[in-house]
Amino acid sequence: MTRRTLGWTLAAMLVFIGGPAQARMSPREIYKTKGPGTVLIVASEEGSSSSSAGTGSIISAQGHVISNCHVIWNAAAKKPLPVIHVFLKPDKVTGDMNRDLSRHHSAELLSYDEALDLALLKIKSPPAGLTVIELGDSEELGPGDDTVAIGHPEQGGLWTLTTGRIGNNFEDFKGVPGKHVFQMETSLNRGNSGGPLFDVRGYLIGVNTAIARQAADGVAITGVNFAVKSAVVKKWAGEHGLSLGFGSEHLEGAVAAGSSSAASSGSSGGGSARPPAGGTSATAVDASVQQAAGSGPATTQVRRPARFRSTYRTPPRPYRRHRLLSAVDAVRNRAQDAFDDLDSEIMRRGGR
């Protein structure tokens, strides 16, 4: 038996006995199995022809949906839009709106948080057999991990899939306490707001929330997108009556956090969630809704990039953003001085 044949045999044995490779789903598999749990959300004023559209994820069999606050928000009136419609994915997306948007349901707003940009909805009279999207522990993931998003990008198709990787982590994003986010290259556009960010297990590890497209000086920006981490979603939902647990399937090299039927203690930060005017507080959500995979305190083994470990002579030094930018400016200034000296020398030699 050659070395190559032996390698193939060992790989096949690993898959057969249920090794870590089984935990990974292809983007196509995620789309087929989790796409039906992704919804189109359309919100408007009573009798208005204009509306706000976005994406959401079904997170309970009772029809609870997580999305962004700004999807259902009237910025001019500074209050939620009163009329909310949810559209379930058809068996096949055709591009014909009459066919693709035939599975229509009304929904109510249970709670929202402007600062965290989260909103909790519930489908009125939800149909049986809803596809429920499980949460994954966002603390198990970091830069370099593969991600998949499903949403309804403006000028694109309904239930569109995009892929990419996590690029960075931010805590207290834009100064909002408790708003921890992933930055990722996974493509988002207007209409993707509120939709799910999946990991390779098909778990929801983020709620897509923001994009960066133009710098202050007008320079175009691409591939910079943000999602509120699932750990923030789980904590916030628990504080408002909906108990969620993380999925039990482990990532290779990490121990998944133990799921608890009770929400994590402490404040989510970023301002308290408020019930809609004249509506029902989210604390009225049926507390019997349970998706927890187990119980007990959360324990997480943080993964380390093994291929880099041996090259660290000393721990990497933290940096402050203004110090980093100052250093970059200093390099640019030195480079500009060098070009100025070159121009002066050219002029001195008569432009030759």
Helices and strands as residue ranges (DSSP letters): H 3-16, G 20-23, H 27-34, G 35-37, E 38-44, E 52-58, E 64-67, G 69-72, E 73-74, E 79-80, E 83-87, H 97-100, E 104-113, E 118-123, G 138-140, E 146-151, E 160-170, G 173-175, E 181-184, E 196-198, E 204-214, E 220-229, H 230-238, G 282-284, H 306-309, H 321-348
